[in-house]
């Protein structure tokens, strides 16, 4: 195989040096072929070594096995590096087509295997995948460095960058050239040889550590699941949730007991209903102990090492710290801007939290109890206060929030009315788990727009939280249409029982579908700009906007029907749902801000100031004390040792949710001012913003859509912070 690849490289170099200089521009694109290796790799029967024949290139989940990943990664990396070397070694003068477009079209095999592997490593992992993740981490870091630190390639990109104004390129092409140049510089392409060697070492070490951190989180969640011996201890939980806990115990070989799995956040849903205070305390303390209780899954040392190496990498690239490095590439731009926004919101939230605390403490006293409100009590008493103040129990809602109704008569219904798209469930496409569903999405003209994968249920093989990912991203250049997936962690009921949601789960479903729409509506030339490939502090904006339809009266009335009788949710209950939107917002805002502030504090440190493993938790506590946020009853949404966001794309970026929510709240006002749920509004949002992906400056896209800059006022009003 090596001989085939080297011969291919030799022949293509000759062809490139002798070719007509207009060939690439006449074709409109520059593709690198690796056909000479096909005979060797196709014979293995590996499904990644041939294009999927399913609609839109949908993955062959029915054929993909664990043993297929590693050889496909190896071949994909080899192919891609060969393609990159051919681009870098051309004798032709650099052109946009033979350098930038060639890079965009390279690496197709690698992209195909990586999109499936990393999706399933989160959604449906197993021991073999976890082991391969660890083994792949340094190899993939080295592979990326081999491209981003390729000197000859960077020289070609730099040459084009310097001449960009004279190349006659479209706006999107200019933006891609500038982005490519900036990405290479930020990766270390302009460093000297010794510095690049140091960079490669840091990247490999960071990749391994980040993988270990994420895997420890999953292992801790499974290891710390709460085992309960009797049904009586679960008083307060609904019968369906008790049955689900019983089934979970059976699945884990603990028949006759009950198991409550932990979710990835500090707070746990069961705390709002459980009457047994000792059990609430046990659950919450177990949740807060993750990653810093000793043992094989302890993350303190891993986190300290990651922070130290990130800081060293940032310094090597000329930045003061990792946060400065990250924020330069976001809409926030500076550390100072983020710190100011977080401080501004924290001071307002603190006022609300103190009032909320007092109200809950009064309830405890009225009950004749003499304890002080603790973190494991907050959800329980706030739910009681909600019932008292608004005269309804959250459990009253669940019979009207059946999963399929919420999905098809809520999430899909809103999208149909707003954008004119339609949905048809597909039962002929393979899935990786029996309860995963697939829908074909049709555009207004009746043509297929995308395929949508809905993976809603929790399982031990799935990481916590909720997220969207793209198996295939849209690109006019590549001729691809999107295959998009949403993942939630809803507790699956026992067989034959309906899946009844909490209102938080309903909101999450709408939120994640906002990401899906961003991916499905993408209409860009280059894959680098497709869908959600936008600044991290802008990517949450479309998804947060989509949450508004969960409580939009027309939509809510359509999906909120009783799962047995089909009767609509009573009008008075609907009104109460809407009236509670600012309830307990001091708490939810502060727990989020606390996590965001910890994230920033950890990543704004110089290398020599990084806390050791033994100091990590004290540093976290001291940071919250400095901001006046060290409230025992309101722990951060994530403590640093199970803060999975900061091991992925949200390092120094967890602030993004509140940053995006400023745009979201302002956009909700815009929709209300302009007639709400209408095709004209939806078409404007799609055309001006959702379809553009990262092909234009994010804030310019917002101004194009809204016709104004966003104000923070609507956000403060929404959260009851003024």
C-alpha positions in Angstrom: 0.0 0.0 0.0 2.9 2.3 0.8 4.3 1.8 -2.7 0.9 2.6 -4.2 0.7 5.9 -2.3 4.3 7.0 -3.1 3.8 6.2 -6.8 0.5 8.2 -6.7 2.3 11.1 -5.1 5.1 11.0 -7.7 2.7 10.9 -10.7 0.5 13.7 -9.4 3.5 15.9 -8.7 4.6 15.5 -12.4 1.0 16.1 -13.6 0.7 19.2 -11.4 4.0 20.8 -12.5 3.1 20.2 -16.2 -0.6 21.1 -16.2 -2.2 24.1 -17.8 -2.2 26.9 -15.3 -5.9 27.5 -16.0 -7.0 23.9 -15.4 -8.1 24.4 -11.8 -10.0 27.6 -12.4 -11.7 26.1 -15.5 -13.0 23.2 -13.4 -14.0 25.5 -10.6 -12.5 23.3 -7.9 -9.3 21.3 -7.3 -9.8 17.7 -6.1 -7.0 15.3 -5.1 -7.6 11.7 -6.1 -6.5 8.7 -4.1 -8.0 6.1 -6.4 -4.8 4.0 -6.5 -5.4 2.8 -3.0 -9.0 1.7 -3.5 -8.2 -1.9 -4.7 -6.4 -2.6 -1.5 -8.8 -1.1 1.0 -12.2 -2.0 -0.5 -11.3 -5.7 -0.3 -11.3 -5.6 3.5 -15.1 -5.2 3.6 -14.8 -2.1 5.8 -18.0 0.0 5.2 -15.9 3.2 5.6 -13.9 2.4 2.5 -16.8 2.9 0.1 -19.4 5.7 -0.1 -22.7 4.9 1.6 -25.4 4.1 -0.9 -28.1 5.2 1.5 -29.9 8.5 1.1 -27.7 11.6 1.6 -24.8 9.3 2.4 -26.5 8.3 5.7 -24.1 6.1 7.8 -24.3 2.3 7.5 -24.9 1.8 11.2 -26.0 -1.8 10.4 -22.5 -2.6 9.0 -20.2 -0.6 11.1 -18.4 -2.6 13.8 -15.8 -1.6 16.4 -13.0 -3.3 14.4 -13.7 -1.0 11.4 -12.7 2.2 13.1 -9.0 1.9 13.6 -8.1 0.7 10.0 -10.4 3.4 8.6 -8.7 6.1 10.8 -5.3 4.9 9.7 -6.2 4.9 6.0 -8.1 8.2 6.3 -5.1 9.9 8.0 -2.6 8.4 5.4 -4.8 9.6 2.6 -5.3 13.0 4.0 -1.6 13.6 4.7 -0.8 12.4 1.2 -3.3 14.9 -0.2 -1.9 17.7 1.9 1.6 16.9 0.9 0.6 17.1 -2.8 -1.1 20.5 -2.2 2.0 21.8 -0.4 4.5 20.4 -2.9 2.9 21.8 -6.1 5.2 23.7 -8.5 2.4 25.8 -9.7 1.9 29.3 -8.2 -0.6 29.2 -5.3 -4.1 29.9 -6.4 -7.3 29.9 -4.3 -8.4 26.7 -6.1 -5.3 24.7 -5.9 -4.6 25.5 -2.3 -7.6 26.6 -0.3 -10.3 24.8 -2.1 -8.0 21.7 -2.4 -7.7 21.7 1.4 -11.5 22.0 1.8 -12.1 18.9 -0.4 -9.3 16.8 1.2 -9.7 14.3 4.0 -13.0 12.9 3.0 -12.3 9.4 4.3 -11.0 10.7 7.6 -14.1 13.0 8.0 -16.5 10.1 7.3 -15.0 7.8 10.0 -14.4 10.6 12.5 -18.0 11.9 12.3 -19.4 8.4 13.2 -16.8 7.4 15.7 -16.9 10.6 17.8 -20.7 10.8 17.6 -21.1 7.2 18.9 -18.3 7.6 21.5 -20.7 10.1 23.1 -24.0 8.5 22.2 -23.4 4.8 22.4 -20.0 3.9 23.6 -18.4 0.7 24.9 -15.1 -0.5 26.3 -13.6 -1.0 22.9 -14.4 2.5 21.8 -13.2 3.9 25.1 -9.9 2.1 24.7 -9.5 3.2 21.1 -10.3 6.8 22.1 -7.3 6.8 24.4 -5.0 5.2 21.9 -6.1 7.5 19.1 -5.8 10.8 21.1 -2.1 11.4 20.6 -2.1 10.0 17.0 -4.9 12.4 16.0 -3.1 15.3 17.7 0.0 14.5 15.7 -2.0 14.1 12.5 -3.5 17.6 12.9 -0.1 19.1 13.7 1.3 17.5 10.6 -1.2 19.6 8.6 -1.3 22.8 10.6 2.4 23.0 11.1 3.3 22.1 7.5 5.7 25.0 6.5 5.4 24.7 2.7 1.6 24.6 3.0 1.6 27.7 5.2 3.9 29.5 2.8 1.3 29.0 0.0 -1.5 30.1 2.3 0.5 33.2 3.4 1.2 34.1 -0.2 -2.5 34.0 -1.0 -3.4 35.9 2.2 -1.0 38.7 1.3 -2.5 39.0 -2.2 -6.1 38.4 -1.2 -7.4 41.8 -2.3 -6.1 41.3 -5.8 -7.5 37.7 -6.4 -11.0 38.7 -7.4 -12.6 36.4 -4.9 -16.2 36.3 -3.6 -16.9 37.5 -0.1 -17.3 33.9 1.1 -14.0 32.9 -0.5 -12.1 35.9 1.0 -13.5 34.9 4.4 -12.4 31.3 4.0 -8.9 32.4 3.0 -8.6 34.8 6.0 -10.0 32.1 8.3 -7.6 29.5 7.0 -4.6 31.8 7.5 -5.7 32.7 11.0 -6.3 29.1 11.9 -2.8 28.1 10.8 -1.2 31.0 12.7 -3.2 30.1 15.9 -2.1 26.5 15.5 1.6 27.6 15.5 2.4 27.6 11.8 4.5 30.8 12.2 6.6 29.4 15.1 10.2 28.3 14.6 11.1 24.6 14.4 11.9 24.2 18.1 8.7 26.0 19.1 6.7 23.8 16.8 8.2 20.7 18.3 7.2 21.9 21.8 3.7 22.7 20.4 3.4 19.1 19.0 4.3 17.7 22.4 1.8 19.9 24.2 -1.0 19.0 21.8 -0.5 15.3 22.1 -0.4 15.5 25.9 -3.5 17.7 26.1 -5.4 15.3 23.8 -4.7 12.3 26.0 -5.6 14.2 29.2 -8.9 15.5 27.8 -9.9 12.0 26.7 -9.1 10.7 30.2 -11.0 13.5 31.8 -14.2 12.8 29.8 -14.0 9.1 30.3 -13.5 9.5 34.1 -16.7 11.6 34.1 -18.7 8.8 32.5 -17.2 6.2 34.7 -18.0 8.3 37.9 -21.6 8.7 36.8 -22.1 5.0 36.5 -20.1 4.2 39.6 -22.0 6.6 41.8 -25.5 5.7 40.7 -27.7 5.8 43.9 -29.0 2.4 45.1 -32.1 2.5 47.2 -33.4 -0.5 49.0 -37.1 0.2 49.5 -40.0 1.8 47.5 -40.9 3.8 50.6 -37.7 5.8 50.5 -38.7 7.1 47.1 -41.9 8.7 48.4 -42.7 11.8 46.3 -41.4 10.4 43.0 -44.1 9.6 40.4 -44.9 5.9 39.9 -43.4 6.0 36.4 -40.1 7.3 37.8 -40.1 4.7 40.6 -40.8 2.0 38.0 -37.9 3.3 35.9 -35.6 3.1 38.9 -36.7 -0.5 39.5 -36.0 -1.4 35.9 -32.6 0.3 36.1 -31.8 -1.9 39.1 -32.8 -5.0 37.3 -30.7 -4.0 34.3 -27.7 -3.7 36.7 -28.3 -7.0 38.4 -29.9 -5.5 41.5 -33.4 -6.9 41.3 -35.6 -5.9 44.2 -33.7 -2.6 44.7 -34.0 0.8 42.9 -31.2 2.7 41.1 -31.2 6.4 40.4 -28.6 7.3 37.8 -26.8 10.6 38.1 -27.1 13.2 35.4 -24.0 15.3 34.5 -25.1 18.5 36.3 -24.7 19.2 40.0 -28.4 19.2 40.6 -30.4 16.0 40.0 -34.1 15.9 38.9 -35.2 13.6 41.7 -34.4 16.3 44.3 -37.5 18.3 43.4 -39.8 15.5 44.4 -38.1 13.2 47.0 -39.6 13.7 50.4 -36.8 11.8 52.2 -34.3 14.5 53.2 -31.6 12.0 54.0 -31.9 10.5 50.5 -31.8 13.9 48.9 -28.6 14.7 50.8 -27.1 11.4 49.8 -27.9 12.0 46.1 -26.6 15.5 46.1 -23.4 14.9 48.0 -22.7 12.0 45.6 -23.3 14.3 42.7 -21.0 17.0 44.0 -18.2 14.5 44.9 -17.6 13.4 41.4 -14.0 13.5 40.2 -12.5 14.6 43.5 -13.3 11.8 46.0 -10.1 9.8 45.3 -9.9 6.5 43.4 -9.2 5.7 39.8 -11.7 8.2 38.4 -10.4 11.2 40.3 -10.0 14.1 37.9 -8.1 16.7 40.0 -4.7 15.7 38.7 -5.9 15.4 35.1 -7.5 18.9 35.3 -4.4 20.5 36.8 -2.3 19.0 34.0 -4.6 20.1 31.3 -4.7 23.7 32.6 -0.9 23.8 32.9 -0.4 22.6 29.3 -3.1 24.9 27.9 -1.5 27.8 29.6 1.9 26.8 28.2 0.5 26.5 24.7 -1.1 29.9 24.9 2.2 31.5 26.1 4.0 29.8 23.3 1.6 31.4 20.8 2.1 34.8 22.3 -1.0 35.1 24.5 -1.2 35.9 28.2 -3.3 32.9 29.0 -5.6 30.3 27.4 -8.7 32.4 27.9 -7.2 35.3 25.9 -6.3 32.8 23.2 -9.8 31.4 23.0 -11.7 34.7 23.2 -9.8 36.3 20.4 -11.7 34.0 18.1 -15.1 34.7 19.5 -17.6 37.5 19.2 -16.7 38.6 22.8 -13.1 39.2 21.7 -11.5 40.0 25.1 -11.3 38.6 28.6 -12.3 42.0 30.0 -15.6 42.0 28.0 -16.5 38.5 29.4 -15.6 39.4 32.9 -17.6 42.5 32.8 -20.7 40.7 31.5 -20.5 37.9 34.1 -19.9 40.4 37.0 -22.9 42.5 35.9 -25.2 39.6 35.8 -23.9 38.0 39.0 -24.6 41.1 41.1 -28.2 41.2 39.9 -28.7 37.4 40.4 -27.4 37.6 43.9 -30.1 40.0 44.9 -32.8 37.6 43.6 -31.1 34.6 45.2 -31.2 36.2 48.6 -34.9 36.9 48.3 -35.6 33.3 47.0 -33.5 31.9 49.9 -35.6 33.8 52.4 -38.8 32.6 50.9 -37.7 28.9 51.0 -36.4 29.2 54.6 -39.7 30.6 55.7 -41.4 27.5 54.3 -39.0 25.3 56.4 -39.8 27.2 59.5 -43.6 27.1 58.8 -43.2 23.3 58.6 -41.9 23.4 62.2 -38.4 22.3 61.0 -35.2 23.9 62.5 -32.6 23.2 59.8 -31.1 25.8 57.4 -31.9 25.4 53.7 -29.2 23.3 52.1 -28.3 22.7 48.5 -30.2 19.4 48.5 -33.3 21.2 49.8 -33.5 24.0 47.2 -35.3 22.1 44.4 -37.7 20.4 46.8 -38.8 23.6 48.6 -38.8 25.7 45.4 -41.1 23.2 43.8 -43.4 23.4 46.9 -43.3 27.2 46.7 -44.1 27.0 43.0 -47.2 24.9 43.8 -48.2 27.3 46.6 -47.6 30.5 44.6 -49.0 29.4 41.2 -51.4 26.8 42.5 -50.1 23.9 40.4 -47.6 21.0 40.7 -45.1 20.3 38.1 -46.4 16.7 38.1 -49.7 18.2 36.9 -48.0 19.0 33.6 -46.4 15.7 32.7 -49.6 13.9 31.6 -49.9 16.6 28.9 -46.2 16.4 27.8 -45.9 13.0 26.1 -42.7 12.8 24.1 -44.1 12.0 20.7 -46.7 14.7 21.0 -44.1 17.3 22.0 -41.9 16.2 19.1 -44.4 16.1 16.3 -47.1 18.5 17.5 -44.7 20.9 19.1 -41.1 20.9 17.8 -42.0 19.9 14.3 -45.3 21.9 14.2 -43.4 25.1 15.1 -40.8 24.5 12.4 -43.5 23.7 9.8 -45.4 26.9 10.5 -42.3 29.0 10.7 -40.3 27.7 7.8 -42.7 25.6 5.7 -40.7 22.4 6.0 -42.3 19.0 6.7 -41.3 15.7 8.3 -41.7 12.0 7.4 -40.5 9.2 9.7 -38.2 6.7 8.0 -38.2 3.1 9.2 -35.9 1.7 6.5 -32.7 3.4 7.6 -30.4 1.6 10.1 -29.9 2.9 13.6 -27.3 2.1 16.3 -29.9 1.7 19.1 -33.4 0.3 18.8 -35.2 3.4 20.2 -33.4 5.9 17.9 -35.7 7.4 15.2 -35.0 8.9 11.8 -37.0 11.5 9.9 -36.7 12.8 6.4 -37.1 16.6 6.3 -38.6 18.1 3.2 -38.1 21.7 2.1 -40.9 24.0 0.9 -40.4 22.9 -2.7 -40.9 19.3 -1.7 -37.2 18.3 -2.1 -35.3 16.5 0.6 -33.6 19.1 2.8 -32.0 16.8 5.4 -32.2 13.6 7.5 -32.8 14.1 11.2 -31.8 11.5 13.8 -33.7 11.7 17.1 -31.9 9.9 20.1 -33.8 10.9 23.2 -33.3 8.3 25.9 -30.7 7.9 28.6 -28.6 4.8 28.8 -25.3 3.8 30.5 -23.4 3.9 27.2 -24.4 7.6 26.6 -22.8 10.6 28.1 -25.0 13.0 30.1 -26.5 16.2 28.9 -28.0 17.1 25.5 -26.3 17.9 22.2 -26.5 18.1 18.4 -24.0 16.7 16.0 -23.7 16.5 12.2 -22.8 13.2 10.6 -22.8 15.0 7.3 -22.6 18.8 6.9 -24.1 20.7 4.0 -21.7 22.1 1.3 -22.4 23.2 -2.3 -18.7 22.5 -3.0 -19.0 18.9 -2.0 -22.6 18.5 -3.1 -23.7 17.3 0.4 -26.9 17.7 2.3 -27.1 17.5 6.1 -27.6 14.4 8.3 -28.2 15.9 11.7 -28.7 14.2 15.1 -30.2 15.4 18.4 -29.3 13.7 21.7 -31.2 14.0 25.0 -31.1 12.0 28.2 -34.7 11.4 29.1 -35.4 8.5 31.5 -37.0 5.7 29.5 -40.2 4.3 31.0 -41.0 0.7 31.5 -42.4 -1.2 28.6 -45.8 -0.1 27.5 -45.8 3.1 29.5 -45.8 6.6 27.8 -42.7 8.8 28.0 -44.0 11.8 30.0 -41.6 14.8 30.1 -40.8 17.5 32.6 -41.1 21.0 31.2 -37.4 21.4 31.4 -37.1 18.4 29.1 -39.6 19.9 26.7 -37.5 23.1 26.6 -34.3 21.1 26.0 -36.0 19.3 23.1 -36.8 22.6 21.5 -33.4 24.0 22.2 -31.5 21.1 20.6 -33.8 21.3 17.6 -32.7 24.9 17.2 -29.2 23.6 16.6 -30.6 21.0 14.2 -32.3 23.7 12.2 -29.1 25.7 12.1 -27.4 22.7 10.5 -30.3 21.7 8.2 -30.8 25.2 6.8 -27.1 25.8 6.0 -26.6 27.0 2.4 -22.9 27.7 2.1 -20.2 26.8 -0.5 -17.5 25.6 1.8 -17.8 22.9 4.5 -15.7 25.1 6.9 -18.7 27.4 7.2 -21.4 24.9 7.3 -24.3 25.0 9.9 -23.1 25.5 13.4 -19.5 26.2 12.5 -19.7 29.7 13.9 -18.1 31.3 17.0 -18.8 29.4 20.1 -20.5 32.3 21.8 -22.9 32.6 18.8 -23.6 28.9 18.3 -26.1 28.8 21.2 -28.1 31.7 19.9 -30.3 30.0 17.3 -31.0 27.1 19.7 -32.0 29.4 22.5 -34.3 31.3 20.1 -36.0 28.1 19.3 -36.9 27.6 22.9 -39.5 30.4 22.6 -41.8 28.2 20.6 -42.2 25.8 23.6 -44.2 28.4 25.4 -45.7 30.2 22.4 -49.5 29.8 23.0 -50.4 28.5 19.6 -47.6 25.8 19.8 -48.1 25.0 23.4 -51.9 24.5 22.9 -51.2 22.1 20.0 -48.8 19.7 21.7 -49.9 19.9 25.4 -52.7 17.3 25.2 -53.4 14.6 27.7 -51.7 11.4 26.7 -54.8 9.2 27.5 -57.8 11.4 26.8 -56.4 13.7 24.1 -57.9 16.7 25.9 -56.0 19.9 25.7 -54.2 21.2 28.8 -56.7 23.4 30.7 -56.3 27.1 29.8 -55.7 28.0 33.5 -52.9 25.5 33.7 -51.4 27.0 30.5 -51.5 30.4 32.0 -49.8 29.2 35.1 -47.0 27.6 33.1 -46.4 31.0 31.4 -46.6 32.8 34.7 -43.7 30.8 36.2 -41.1 31.7 33.6 -39.2 34.1 35.9 -39.7 31.9 39.0 -36.5 30.8 40.7 -34.4 32.5 38.0 -32.0 34.0 40.6 -31.0 30.4 41.5 -30.7 29.1 37.9 -28.8 32.2 36.8 -26.4 32.1 39.7 -25.6 28.4 39.4 -24.8 28.9 35.7 -22.8 32.1 36.3 -20.8 30.3 39.1 -19.7 27.6 36.6 -18.9 30.2 34.0 -16.8 32.2 36.4 -14.9 29.1 37.5 -14.2 28.3 33.9 -12.8 31.8 33.2 -10.8 31.9 36.4 -9.1 28.5 35.7 -8.2 29.6 32.1 -7.1 33.2 32.9 -4.2 31.9 35.0 -0.5 32.1 34.1 1.2 28.8 33.8 3.1 29.2 37.0 -0.2 29.9 38.9 -2.1 26.8 37.9 -3.3 25.0 41.1 -2.0 21.5 41.8 -4.3 18.5 42.1 -4.5 19.1 45.8 -5.4 22.8 45.4 -8.0 22.6 42.6 -11.1 22.5 44.8 -9.8 25.2 47.1 -9.1 27.4 44.1 -12.7 26.9 43.0 -14.0 27.8 46.4 -11.8 30.9 46.7 -12.8 32.1 43.3 -16.5 32.0 44.2 -15.7 33.7 47.5 -13.9 36.5 45.6 -17.0 37.1 43.5 -19.3 36.9 46.5 -20.8 33.7 45.1 -19.8 31.1 47.7 -23.3 30.2 48.7 -23.5 26.6 50.1 -27.1 26.4 49.0 -26.3 27.3 45.4 -23.4 25.2 44.1 -22.2 25.8 40.6 -24.0 23.9 37.9 -20.8 22.0 37.3 -17.9 21.7 39.6 -14.5 21.7 37.9 -13.8 18.0 38.2 -17.0 17.0 36.2 -17.2 20.1 34.0 -17.2 18.2 30.7 -17.8 21.4 28.7 -14.3 22.7 29.4 -12.7 19.5 28.0 -14.4 20.1 24.6 -15.2 23.2 22.6 -16.2 25.2 25.7 -12.9 25.7 27.4 -12.9 29.4 28.5 -16.2 29.4 26.6 -19.0 28.3 29.0 -20.0 32.0 29.3 -21.3 31.5 25.7 -24.8 30.5 26.8 -25.5 33.8 28.6 -23.7 35.8 25.9 -25.9 34.2 23.2 -29.0 34.7 25.4 -28.7 38.5 25.1 -29.2 38.0 21.3 -31.9 35.4 21.9 -34.0 37.6 24.3 -33.7 40.5 21.9 -34.7 38.2 19.0 -37.8 37.0 20.9 -38.8 40.7 21.2 -38.2 41.1 17.5 -40.5 38.2 16.7 -43.2 39.6 19.0 -42.9 43.0 17.4 -43.3 41.5 13.9 -46.2 39.1 14.3 -44.7 36.0 15.9 -45.0 32.6 14.4 -45.3 33.4 10.7 -43.7 32.2 7.4 -42.4 35.7 6.6 -40.6 35.9 9.9 -39.3 32.4 9.6 -38.1 32.9 6.1 -36.3 36.1 7.1 -34.6 34.3 10.0 -33.6 31.4 7.7 -32.4 33.5 4.8 -30.6 36.3 6.7 -29.0 34.2 9.5 -29.6 30.4 9.8 -28.6 29.6 6.2 -25.3 31.6 6.4 -23.5 29.4 8.9 -20.1 31.0 9.5 -19.8 32.5 6.0 -20.2 36.0 7.4 -19.3 37.8 10.6 -21.7 36.6 13.3 -22.7 40.0 14.6 -23.2 41.3 11.1 -25.6 38.4 10.5 -27.5 39.4 13.6 -27.8 43.0 12.4 -28.8 41.9 8.9 -31.6 39.9 10.5 -32.8 42.2 13.3 -31.9 45.5 11.7 -30.4 46.6 15.1 -27.8 45.8 17.7 -29.0 43.6 20.6 -29.8 45.1 24.0 -29.2 43.4 27.3 -32.6 44.7 28.6 -34.8 41.9 27.4 -32.5 39.3 29.0 -32.7 41.1 32.4 -36.5 41.2 32.1 -36.7 37.6 31.1 -34.7 36.4 34.1 -36.4 38.9 36.5 -33.1 40.6 37.2 -34.3 44.2 37.1 
